């Protein structure tokens, strides 16, 4: 990163200020990155658990597919999905609160006895699928934020902080050299004045 700067004390103060901002932000960014990494891992684990639960429920309930042919799809439909938002390290993530279903009325006498149990099985499976989708979205949001934070940490650590430190070093050297030259010039001038006074 090529910084543009002038060789003076004002530029030095500005660069010091910018360097301190980055050095103070770095631990916060690293902490945020660590929290996001942990939350992504938690969400990934939860998605794995929910996928296993979906497979288990599907396996159990597809052993006798013939009985599901009798089931009437219009008995159950998805109603409202209630969600909220939870902030994790400053990132808004969706949280599933509740899933509401609409159940149609049916006669227990003219339909198979397992229909109520079938409805509750479907509710469980659909709720788990929706919860998994929420966790997938949460993981995507957190992972995207983690990537951006990692990029910012790398930018600060590997590019900007070394560039500011190098620029500050150059300005300090320049100002020291300028001061040394100024003192040398003053000594020479003083010596010349003393010499010219003594020669009179």
Number of C-alpha atoms within 10 A of each C-alpha: 11 9 11 7 14 11 15 12 12 11 16 21 12 13 20 16 13 14 20 14 12 18 14 10 13 18 12 12 18 16 13 19 24 16 16 25 19 13 19 22 15 14 21 18 13 17 21 13 13 20 15 12 16 19 13 12 16 14 11 10 15 11 9 10 9 9 14 13 9 11 15 13 11 10 14 17 14 13 11 11 13 11 13 11 12 13 10 14 16 11 15 14 18 18 17 17 11 14 17 13 15 12 13 11 9 12 9 11 7 7 12 12 11 11 19 13 10 16 16 12 15 17 18 14 18 16 20 19 17 16 20 22 15 19 24 18 16 23 24 16 17 27 18 14 19 23 14 13 19 18 13 18 21 15 13 19 15 12 14 20 21 14 18 22 13 13 22 21 13 14 19 16 13 14 16 12 12 12 12 12 12 12 12 12 12 12 12 12 12 12 12 12 12 11 11 10 9 8 7 5
